[in-house]
């Protein structure tokens, strides 16, 4: 993987956001929007996925966290690729912990395929995190949950989805949220009316508010 885009905290660094882009994008795609909404004590890490063939796009090579075979919620999934990508994200979390930022001051986030990876990585991490920001996405390998979950039931999840999304259907987001709510205690699912497969100013304002709230509640 190429080096991630890193935006250092502007005050004393006490929290970190690791945010994964969507299919075909890079870490640069989200870095400036996130820099505009993060609190001053938060460092942002925006990794770029490795370039690999994507079955859904006729084997065309592009930045992708794992192979996408279909966007059918009950279709086949790239389980080895999902697990390998998850291990990479866990390594990034551990690196931050090793540098003195406790896991409960680290937020995982992502958009589309990156949001799916954020959800899976958070649920299968062995220390409570500050929260998960999951935008326009779904829960991968959903049939393995709640059995595959090893994190705390209390990790907060903020899931957001546009109801005009032609790429990752809104229904997939709803189904993932209802499954998550069945075994996690703090799941918020917010609908953005008229939003397609993208973000919006309203959504980013909400992400800013929720990150600020989580970090204050975890602040020692």
VOFI-44190 format. One line per 10 residues: number of its first residue (from 0); their letters; for each residue x, y, z of N, C-alpha, C. Coordinates in pm, 1 decimal, always signed. Layout:
N
NUM = a = X/Y/Z/X/Y/Z/X/Y/Z  ...
END
This chain:
220
0 = xxxxxxxxxx = +83.3/-119.5/+0.0/+0.0/+0.0/+0.0/+87.1/+125.0/+0.0  +42.4/+229.3/-71.9/+116.9/+355.1/-70.5/+97.4/+423.9/+64.3  +180.4/+521.7/+90.9/+174.8/+590.1/+221.2/+40.4/+661.4/+236.9  -18.7/+655.8/+356.5/-146.1/+724.7/+377.9/-128.6/+876.3/+380.2  -236.9/+947.1/+353.2/-240.1/+1091.6/+374.0/-260.1/+1114.3/+523.5  -171.2/+1191.1/+584.9/-181.0/+1217.3/+729.0/-194.8/+1366.8/+751.5  -297.1/+1404.5/+826.6/-316.1/+1544.4/+865.1/-298.6/+1550.9/+1015.9  -191.4/+1615.2/+1058.1/-160.0/+1618.2/+1200.7/-259.9/+1705.8/+1276.9  -275.3/+1676.7/+1404.3/-358.4/+1759.9/+1491.5/-300.4/+1900.4/+1497.9  -387.5/+1999.6/+1517.0/-339.6/+2137.7/+1527.8/-319.0/+2178.7/+1673.1
10 = xxxxxxxxxx = -370.2/+2098.0/+1765.7/-344.2/+2116.7/+1909.0/-275.7/+1989.4/+1958.3  -267.0/+1971.3/+2089.0/-206.5/+1848.1/+2143.6/-284.4/+1726.6/+2091.6  -212.8/+1632.6/+2031.1/-275.1/+1515.9/+1966.8/-322.1/+1416.1/+2072.4  -454.8/+1404.0/+2087.6/-509.5/+1309.9/+2186.8/-610.3/+1212.7/+2126.8  -636.6/+1223.2/+1995.8/-733.9/+1133.8/+1931.1/-698.1/+1121.7/+1783.0  -742.7/+1011.1/+1721.4/-711.8/+985.3/+1580.5/-835.2/+933.8/+1508.7  -853.2/+980.5/+1384.5/-955.9/+927.2/+1293.8/-884.7/+856.8/+1179.4  -916.4/+729.2/+1158.1/-866.3/+653.7/+1043.0/-984.7/+635.5/+949.1  -974.4/+692.8/+827.9/-1089.7/+696.4/+737.2/-1053.3/+634.4/+602.6  -1135.6/+537.4/+558.7/-1110.9/+463.1/+434.8/-1201.8/+512.3/+321.8
20 = xxxxxxxxxx = -1141.1/+542.2/+207.9/-1214.8/+590.3/+90.8/-1294.8/+479.0/+23.9  -1374.9/+518.2/-75.6/-1452.1/+422.3/-153.8/-1373.9/+367.5/-272.4  -1434.7/+274.6/-343.7/-1372.8/+205.5/-457.2/-1323.0/+305.5/-561.4  -1196.6/+288.4/-603.2/-1141.0/+370.0/-710.8/-1089.0/+507.0/-667.8  -1103.5/+540.1/-540.2/-1059.7/+669.7/-488.9/-919.8/+653.8/-427.0  -870.8/+758.4/-360.5/-744.6/+751.4/-286.0/-764.1/+822.6/-152.1  -662.5/+816.9/-68.7/-669.5/+885.6/+59.7/-688.3/+1035.4/+45.5  -645.1/+1090.7/-68.7/-660.9/+1235.5/-89.5/-807.0/+1274.6/-107.6  -890.5/+1178.3/-150.3/-1028.3/+1209.8/-183.1/-1110.7/+1264.8/-66.8  -1076.4/+1224.4/+54.9/-1153.8/+1265.8/+172.0/-1077.2/+1354.6/+268.0
30 = xxxxxxxxxx = -946.8/+1367.5/+249.3/-864.2/+1430.7/+352.8/-902.8/+1575.3/+380.7  -928.4/+1655.9/+275.1/-956.7/+1797.4/+300.6/-1093.5/+1816.3/+365.8  -1193.5/+1737.4/+324.0/-1326.5/+1748.1/+385.0/-1321.6/+1710.4/+533.1  -1243.5/+1608.3/+565.8/-1232.1/+1566.2/+705.8/-1151.4/+1667.2/+787.0  -1048.4/+1723.0/+726.6/-968.1/+1823.3/+797.2/-1052.7/+1942.7/+837.9  -1154.6/+1973.3/+757.5/-1239.5/+2090.1/+783.6/-1336.0/+2068.9/+900.1  -1360.6/+1943.5/+937.0/-1461.6/+1918.3/+1041.4/-1404.4/+1856.6/+1169.2  -1277.1/+1818.8/+1167.5/-1225.1/+1747.2/+1285.5/-1191.9/+1845.7/+1397.8  -1200.3/+1800.6/+1523.6/-1155.7/+1885.1/+1633.9/-1003.5/+1903.7/+1629.2  -950.8/+2010.9/+1688.4/-808.3/+2041.9/+1675.1/-714.6/+1937.5/+1735.3
40 = xxxxxxxxxx = -764.8/+1857.4/+1831.0/-678.8/+1756.3/+1895.4/-674.0/+1624.5/+1818.0  -741.3/+1617.5/+1702.9/-753.0/+1491.2/+1629.6/-662.3/+1487.1/+1507.1  -582.1/+1381.3/+1497.7/-504.5/+1351.9/+1376.9/-592.4/+1269.8/+1282.6  -576.1/+1292.2/+1153.1/-651.3/+1215.4/+1053.1/-553.8/+1132.5/+970.7  -588.6/+1004.8/+952.7/-512.3/+915.5/+866.1/-606.6/+866.5/+756.5  -572.3/+896.8/+630.2/-653.1/+851.9/+515.6/-567.5/+760.1/+428.1  -570.4/+630.3/+454.7/-489.9/+538.8/+373.0/-548.5/+525.5/+232.1  -463.7/+484.7/+137.8/-507.7/+453.1/+2.2/-503.8/+301.9/-15.8  -613.6/+246.8/-66.3/-621.7/+101.4/-86.3/-522.8/+55.8/-192.8  -478.5/-69.9/-185.1/-392.2/-123.0/-290.7/-468.4/-132.0/-423.2
50 = xxxxxxxxxx = -396.1/-118.3/-534.0/-456.7/-131.2/-666.9/-464.2/-279.5/-702.2  -585.7/-324.7/-735.1/-605.1/-466.5/-765.9/-725.0/-482.7/-860.2  -735.0/-598.4/-927.5/-849.2/-621.1/-1016.5/-979.8/-628.5/-936.4  -1086.1/-571.8/-992.3/-1216.9/-573.3/-926.3/-1316.9/-644.7/-1017.3  -1368.1/-758.2/-969.4/-1458.0/-840.3/-1051.0/-1579.6/-762.7/-1099.1  -1636.1/-680.9/-1011.1/-1756.8/-603.7/-1043.3/-1733.2/-510.8/-1161.9  -1608.5/-467.3/-1180.0/-1572.7/-378.2/-1291.1/-1493.9/-453.1/-1398.4  -1535.9/-575.8/-1425.4/-1478.4/-658.4/-1533.8/-1328.1/-680.6/-1518.1  -1282.5/-688.5/-1391.4/-1142.0/-716.6/-1364.4/-1049.8/-597.8/-1381.4  -1106.7/-479.5/-1403.8/-1025.5/-358.2/-1417.5/-954.5/-329.2/-1285.2
60 = xxxxxxxxxx = -826.7/-289.9/-1294.8/-748.0/-263.9/-1174.0/-771.8/-122.7/-1122.6  -796.1/-110.6/-994.5/-819.6/+19.8/-932.9/-796.7/+7.1/-782.4  -781.7/+120.3/-712.1/-769.7/+112.2/-566.6/-895.2/+47.1/-506.4  -874.1/-61.7/-435.5/-985.9/-138.3/-379.2/-938.2/-209.9/-253.2  -1015.2/-200.7/-147.6/-976.0/-264.1/-20.1/-983.9/-415.7/-29.0  -1079.6/-463.6/-108.5/-1095.9/-607.7/-131.7/-1174.3/-622.0/-261.4  -1180.2/-742.4/-316.4/-1253.2/-760.7/-441.5/-1404.1/-749.7/-416.2  -1472.8/-685.2/-508.1/-1618.7/-680.9/-504.8/-1669.6/-767.2/-619.1  -1741.3/-873.9/-583.5/-1791.5/-966.5/-685.5/-1928.9/-923.5/-735.4  -2006.9/-861.5/-646.1/-2142.3/-819.5/-679.3/-2185.4/-716.4/-575.6
70 = xxxxxxxxxx = -2288.2/-639.5/-607.3/-2347.2/-552.6/-504.3/-2484.6/-605.8/-463.7  -2499.6/-737.2/-474.3/-2619.4/-805.5/-423.5/-2590.1/-844.5/-278.7  -2678.3/-804.6/-187.6/-2648.4/-823.4/-44.5/-2633.3/-970.6/-6.0  -2691.5/-1060.9/-83.7/-2676.9/-1203.3/-49.5/-2579.8/-1274.1/-144.7  -2507.0/-1195.7/-227.4/-2414.7/-1254.5/-323.3/-2281.9/-1295.1/-261.3  -2193.3/-1357.6/-340.0/-2063.6/-1403.1/-288.4/-1974.0/-1285.1/-250.4  -1891.4/-1306.1/-148.3/-1801.2/-1200.5/-100.2/-1657.7/-1252.1/-96.5  -1564.8/-1158.5/-102.6/-1421.0/-1188.9/-100.5/-1374.4/-1197.3/+45.1  -1407.5/-1308.3/+110.3/-1376.1/-1319.6/+253.7/-1226.6/-1307.9/+282.9  -1137.6/-1377.2/+208.3/-993.7/-1360.5/+237.3/-947.7/-1216.4/+220.3
80 = xxxxxxxxxx = -998.3/-1147.4/+116.5/-960.2/-1008.7/+93.2/-1010.8/-915.8/+202.8  -1133.6/-939.9/+248.4/-1190.9/-858.6/+356.1/-1108.5/-875.4/+483.3  -1072.3/-999.6/+513.2/-994.2/-1026.1/+635.3/-853.4/-965.1/+626.7  -792.3/-972.4/+507.5/-658.6/-914.6/+490.3/-663.8/-761.8/+505.0  -767.1/-700.1/+447.3/-782.7/-555.2/+460.0/-806.2/-517.3/+606.0  -887.1/-595.6/+673.7/-913.1/-574.5/+816.6/-783.3/-580.0/+896.9  -698.0/-676.5/+865.2/-571.0/-689.2/+937.6/-484.1/-564.6/+917.9  -487.7/-507.3/+796.7/-414.3/-383.2/+770.3/-465.1/-269.3/+858.5  -596.5/-257.4/+869.3/-655.5/-150.0/+949.9/-624.2/-172.4/+1097.8  -633.0/-296.4/+1142.8/-596.2/-326.0/+1281.8/-451.3/-286.3/+1309.0
90 = xxxxxxxxxx = -363.7/-307.6/+1210.6/-224.0/-267.0/+1225.8/-210.3/-116.2/+1242.9  -292.0/-40.9/+1168.1/-289.4/+106.1/+1181.9/-337.1/+149.4/+1320.2  -441.1/+82.7/+1370.4/-490.2/+114.2/+1505.8/-380.3/+86.8/+1607.7  -316.9/-29.7/+1596.0/-212.6/-68.2/+1692.4/-95.0/+29.4/+1687.5  -65.2/+80.6/+1568.7/+43.8/+177.6/+1556.6/+10.9/+304.9/+1634.7  -115.0/+348.7/+1627.2/-157.4/+466.6/+1703.0/-153.6/+438.6/+1853.7  -200.6/+320.7/+1892.2/-197.9/+282.7/+2034.5/-53.7/+281.4/+2084.3  +35.7/+226.6/+2002.1/+177.3/+223.0/+2038.5/+238.0/+361.8/+2052.8  +178.9/+459.6/+1982.6/+228.4/+597.4/+1989.6/+161.9/+676.2/+2102.1  +77.4/+607.7/+2181.1/+21.8/+672.6/+2299.5/-122.9/+716.4/+2290.4
100 = xxxxxxxxxx = -191.9/+684.4/+2179.8/-334.2/+718.6/+2168.3/-415.7/+593.7/+2202.7  -489.4/+594.0/+2315.4/-563.0/+473.1/+2352.4/-670.5/+439.0/+2248.7  -704.3/+310.0/+2238.0/-802.1/+266.0/+2137.8/-935.1/+339.5/+2152.5  -972.8/+371.5/+2276.4/-1102.4/+438.7/+2295.4/-1097.9/+587.6/+2261.4  -985.5/+632.6/+2200.6/-975.2/+768.3/+2146.1/-951.1/+761.9/+1994.6  -978.5/+645.1/+1935.4/-958.9/+625.5/+1792.1/-1093.8/+596.8/+1726.3  -1125.0/+676.3/+1624.1/-1247.5/+657.9/+1545.4/-1210.0/+593.2/+1412.8  -1286.8/+491.5/+1372.9/-1273.6/+434.4/+1238.6/-1387.0/+488.7/+1153.5  -1357.6/+523.9/+1029.9/-1462.0/+573.3/+941.7/-1435.3/+532.6/+798.9  -1537.9/+549.3/+715.0/-1518.9/+519.2/+574.4/-1644.5/+544.4/+494.9
110 = xxxxxxxxxx = -1623.9/+551.4/+362.9/-1732.7/+574.0/+268.0/-1742.4/+454.6/+173.9  -1864.6/+404.7/+152.9/-1891.7/+296.4/+59.0/-1810.4/+171.1/+96.5  -1724.2/+121.8/+6.7/-1643.0/+4.1/+41.1/-1556.8/+31.9/+164.5  -1508.5/+155.3/+177.2/-1429.0/+191.9/+295.1/-1510.1/+190.7/+423.0  -1637.4/+230.3/+414.1/-1724.9/+225.0/+530.5/-1754.9/+81.6/+572.3  -1771.4/-3.9/+470.9/-1791.5/-146.8/+498.7/-1671.3/-203.0/+574.3  -1551.4/-167.2/+527.9/-1429.2/-213.4/+594.9/-1418.9/-156.5/+736.1  -1459.6/-30.9/+754.7/-1455.3/+30.5/+888.6/-1544.9/-45.9/+985.5  -1665.5/-79.1/+940.7/-1757.6/-154.5/+1026.8/-1698.4/-290.7/+1063.4  -1652.2/-363.8/+962.3/-1600.4/-498.4/+986.9/-1476.8/-493.9/+1076.6
120 = xxxxxxxxxx = -1388.6/-397.3/+1050.6/-1264.2/-385.9/+1128.2/-1293.6/-351.2/+1273.8  -1389.8/-261.3/+1296.0/-1422.9/-220.8/+1432.8/-1484.1/-336.1/+1511.8  -1577.0/-406.6/+1449.9/-1646.3/-514.4/+1521.0/-1553.3/-629.7/+1554.9  -1446.2/-646.4/+1477.1/-1355.1/-760.0/+1498.4/-1223.9/-716.4/+1563.2  -1221.3/-595.9/+1621.8/-1103.6/-549.8/+1695.7/-1123.8/-582.7/+1843.6  -1012.6/-610.5/+1914.8/-1025.9/-663.6/+2050.8/-1020.9/-558.1/+2161.4  -1026.1/-428.8/+2123.8/-1032.6/-322.8/+2225.3/-1140.9/-223.9/+2185.4  -1216.2/-170.1/+2283.2/-1320.2/-72.6/+2250.1/-1262.3/+50.7/+2181.1  -1330.6/+94.1/+2076.4/-1291.5/+213.0/+2001.8/-1383.3/+329.2/+2038.6  -1344.9/+451.3/+1995.0/-1428.4/+568.5/+2024.5/-1558.5/+564.5/+1946.1
130 = xxxxxxxxxx = -1557.0/+505.5/+1826.3/-1677.8/+498.4/+1746.3/-1646.0/+466.7/+1601.4  -1754.0/+446.7/+1522.6/-1742.0/+415.3/+1380.2/-1833.3/+508.7/+1301.1  -1776.4/+570.8/+1197.4/-1854.0/+654.9/+1105.0/-1864.7/+577.5/+973.9  -1983.8/+529.8/+941.3/-2004.1/+439.9/+827.0/-2098.1/+506.6/+726.9  -2042.9/+558.8/+617.3/-2119.8/+638.2/+522.1/-2150.4/+558.6/+395.2  -2276.9/+554.0/+356.9/-2321.3/+493.9/+229.2/-2263.4/+353.9/+210.5  -2282.3/+268.9/+311.0/-2214.2/+139.5/+306.7/-2301.2/+25.5/+359.8  -2237.2/-86.3/+388.5/-2304.6/-207.9/+432.1/-2211.5/-283.6/+524.9  -2264.1/-384.6/+592.9/-2180.9/-469.8/+679.0/-2137.0/-592.6/+599.0  -2006.1/-607.1/+571.9/-1960.0/-724.8/+497.0/-1971.4/-852.5/+581.9
140 = xxxxxxxxxx = -1980.6/-963.7/+512.7/-1987.3/-1095.9/+579.4/-2092.9/-1094.6/+690.1  -2207.8/-1032.7/+659.7/-2308.5/-1008.3/+764.1/-2364.0/-1136.0/+825.8  -2359.0/-1248.2/+749.8/-2414.9/-1373.0/+803.8/-2330.6/-1427.5/+919.2  -2206.5/-1377.0/+933.2/-2118.6/-1424.7/+1041.2/-2142.4/-1350.9/+1173.4  -2230.1/-1248.9/+1170.3/-2256.1/-1170.9/+1292.0/-2389.4/-1211.0/+1353.5  -2400.0/-1200.9/+1489.3/-2303.2/-1142.3/+1582.5/-2187.4/-1232.8/+1623.3  -2181.8/-1357.1/+1573.9/-2078.5/-1449.9/+1618.5/-1936.9/-1400.1/+1599.9  -1911.3/-1325.2/+1488.9/-1775.4/-1278.5/+1459.0/-1735.3/-1156.5/+1541.7  -1830.2/-1095.2/+1610.8/-1800.0/-972.7/+1686.2/-1717.6/-1005.8/+1809.5  -1605.3/-933.0/+1827.4/-1530.2/-950.7/+1952.0/-1514.8/-818.9/+2026.9
150 = xxxxxxxxxx = -1563.6/-709.3/+1968.7/-1553.7/-580.8/+2038.2/-1670.4/-562.7/+2134.5  -1663.5/-455.3/+2212.7/-1767.0/-424.3/+2311.3/-1899.2/-390.5/+2242.9  -2009.9/-427.1/+2307.4/-2143.7/-392.3/+2256.4/-2167.3/-241.1/+2259.3  -2084.8/-168.8/+2333.6/-2109.2/-25.8/+2356.9/-2042.4/+66.3/+2255.2  -1960.2/+12.3/+2165.3/-1893.1/+100.1/+2067.5/-2000.3/+169.7/+1983.1  -2002.9/+304.4/+1981.1/-2107.4/+372.9/+1906.0/-2082.8/+368.8/+1754.3  -2191.5/+351.8/+1681.0/-2184.6/+346.7/+1534.6/-2278.6/+452.6/+1478.1  -2224.5/+539.0/+1391.7/-2306.4/+636.7/+1319.8/-2306.8/+595.2/+1173.6  -2423.4/+551.3/+1125.8/-2437.7/+506.3/+987.9/-2523.5/+607.8/+913.9  -2480.7/+647.5/+795.0/-2551.6/+748.6/+717.0/-2566.4/+699.8/+573.7
160 = xxxxxxxxxx = -2682.3/+730.0/+511.0/-2707.4/+679.6/+375.8/-2805.6/+770.4/+305.3  -2778.6/+800.5/+178.7/-2874.2/+873.9/+97.0/-2982.2/+781.6/+43.9  -3106.6/+829.1/+41.0/-3215.8/+741.3/-3.3/-3229.2/+736.7/-156.1  -3137.1/+805.0/-229.5/-3134.2/+796.7/-375.5/-3004.3/+733.7/-424.3  -2945.0/+649.0/-341.5/-2814.2/+590.7/-374.5/-2831.1/+482.6/-481.9  -2775.5/+503.0/-603.6/-2789.5/+402.7/-709.3/-2679.3/+296.8/-708.0  -2579.5/+313.7/-621.4/-2463.7/+224.2/-621.4/-2473.2/+122.2/-507.2  -2477.0/+171.7/-384.4/-2502.6/+85.6/-268.1/-2645.9/+116.4/-224.4  -2741.1/+31.8/-260.2/-2881.0/+66.0/-235.9/-2908.7/+102.0/-90.1  -2993.3/+203.1/-75.0/-3035.9/+248.7/+57.9/-3083.9/+132.2/+144.4
170 = xxxxxxxxxx = -3153.9/+38.5/+80.6/-3207.2/-78.3/+153.4/-3094.4/-158.3/+219.1  -2977.9/-166.5/+152.2/-2864.9/-240.8/+210.8/-2819.1/-172.7/+339.6  -2814.3/-39.8/+336.1/-2778.6/+34.4/+456.1/-2877.8/+9.4/+568.3  -3006.7/+11.4/+534.6/-3111.2/-13.7/+634.5/-3099.0/-154.0/+693.9  -3080.0/-253.6/+607.1/-3068.1/-392.0/+654.5/-2946.4/-408.9/+744.7  -2833.9/-347.4/+706.3/-2713.6/-355.5/+789.2/-2736.7/-290.1/+924.7  -2803.0/-174.3/+924.8/-2828.7/-103.7/+1050.8/-2919.4/-185.0/+1141.4  -3022.5/-247.8/+1083.9/-3113.1/-325.2/+1170.2/-3042.6/-447.9/+1227.8  -2952.1/-508.4/+1150.8/-2873.0/-619.5/+1203.5/-2779.9/-570.1/+1314.5  -2710.5/-459.2/+1289.9/-2620.1/-403.3/+1391.5/-2695.4/-370.4/+1520.2
180 = xxxxxxxxxx = -2815.5/-314.6/+1506.1/-2894.9/-278.0/+1624.9/-2936.0/-399.4/+1706.2  -2935.9/-516.9/+1642.8/-2976.7/-637.9/+1715.2/-2869.5/-686.4/+1813.0  -2743.2/-639.7/+1796.1/-2639.5/-685.5/+1890.0/-2547.5/-574.4/+1940.6  -2565.3/-451.1/+1888.1/-2487.5/-336.6/+1938.0/-2583.5/-238.3/+2005.0  -2538.1/-173.2/+2112.6/-2628.9/-92.0/+2194.4/-2644.2/+52.3/+2147.6  -2551.7/+98.9/+2062.3/-2550.8/+242.5/+2030.4/-2530.8/+263.1/+1880.6  -2636.9/+234.1/+1803.5/-2632.1/+246.1/+1657.4/-2728.9/+355.3/+1613.7  -2679.0/+453.1/+1540.0/-2762.6/+558.3/+1481.7/-2760.9/+542.2/+1331.1  -2878.6/+537.4/+1268.0/-2887.8/+531.8/+1122.5/-2959.9/+657.1/+1075.8  -2891.6/+738.6/+997.5/-2950.2/+864.3/+952.2/-2967.6/+863.7/+800.8
190 = xxxxxxxxxx = -3088.2/+901.6/+757.5/-3122.2/+908.3/+615.6/-3105.7/+1050.8/+564.7  -3045.1/+1064.0/+446.5/-3033.0/+1194.8/+381.5/-3120.1/+1193.7/+256.2  -3229.1/+1268.7/+262.2/-3327.7/+1267.5/+153.8/-3270.3/+1326.8/+26.0  -3285.5/+1251.3/-83.5/-3241.6/+1299.6/-213.7/-3093.1/+1284.1/-240.8  -3017.6/+1232.1/-144.9/-2872.3/+1217.0/-162.6/-2842.5/+1088.1/-238.8  -2754.8/+1097.4/-338.7/-2715.5/+978.8/-414.1/-2593.4/+914.5/-347.6  -2504.4/+852.8/-425.8/-2388.1/+784.5/-366.8/-2275.9/+885.5/-347.7  -2295.7/+974.1/-250.6/-2198.6/+1081.0/-224.1/-2223.6/+1133.3/-83.7  -2148.1/+1235.9/-47.9/-2167.5/+1299.9/+80.9/-2234.8/+1435.1/+58.3  -2263.9/+1506.3/+166.9/-2325.2/+1638.7/+156.5/-2279.3/+1723.2/+274.3
200 = xxxxxxxxxx = -2301.2/+1852.7/+265.5/-2264.7/+1941.6/+376.4/-2338.8/+1903.2/+504.5  -2466.9/+1869.4/+490.4/-2544.9/+1829.7/+609.1/-2484.4/+1706.6/+674.9  -2447.6/+1609.1/+593.3/-2390.2/+1486.1/+647.3/-2257.3/+1515.8/+716.9  -2172.4/+1597.0/+655.5/-2043.3/+1628.1/+716.7/-2059.9/+1706.1/+847.4  -2160.1/+1794.0/+851.2/-2189.1/+1864.3/+977.5/-2227.5/+1765.0/+1086.5  -2307.3/+1663.8/+1049.6/-2348.0/+1562.0/+1146.7/-2228.8/+1478.4/+1192.8  -2139.7/+1445.8/+1099.2/-2017.8/+1371.0/+1135.6/-1933.4/+1453.2/+1232.7  -1920.6/+1582.3/+1205.2/-1845.3/+1671.4/+1295.0/-1903.9/+1668.2/+1435.8  -2035.8/+1678.5/+1444.9/-2102.6/+1680.9/+1575.9/-2085.2/+1549.1/+1650.0  -2099.8/+1437.4/+1577.5/-2095.7/+1307.3/+1645.3/-1953.5/+1275.6/+1692.0
210 = xxxxxxxxxx = -1852.8/+1310.7/+1611.4/-1713.7/+1286.5/+1652.4/-1681.1/+1368.6/+1777.0  -1724.6/+1492.8/+1776.6/-1700.5/+1579.2/+1891.6/-1766.6/+1521.4/+2017.1  -1888.4/+1472.8/+2001.8/-1962.7/+1414.7/+2114.7/-1891.6/+1290.2/+2169.5  -1851.3/+1200.8/+2077.3/-1782.6/+1077.6/+2120.6/-1654.3/+1109.6/+2194.4  -1575.8/+1202.2/+2139.6/-1445.8/+1230.1/+2200.0/-1461.4/+1295.6/+2337.4  -1563.3/+1377.9/+2352.5/-1587.1/+1437.7/+2484.3/-1629.1/+1331.5/+2586.4  -1712.8/+1237.4/+2541.8/-1762.6/+1135.7/+2635.6/-1652.3/+1038.2/+2676.1  -1551.7/+1019.7/+2588.7/-1441.4/+928.7/+2620.3/-1324.4/+1000.1/+2687.2  -1333.6/+1134.1/+2694.6/-1218.1/+1210.8/+2743.1/-1194.9/+1185.0/+2892.4  -1072.6/+1149.0/+2926.2/-1042.6/+1117.5/+3066.7/-1000.4/+1243.1/+3141.4
END
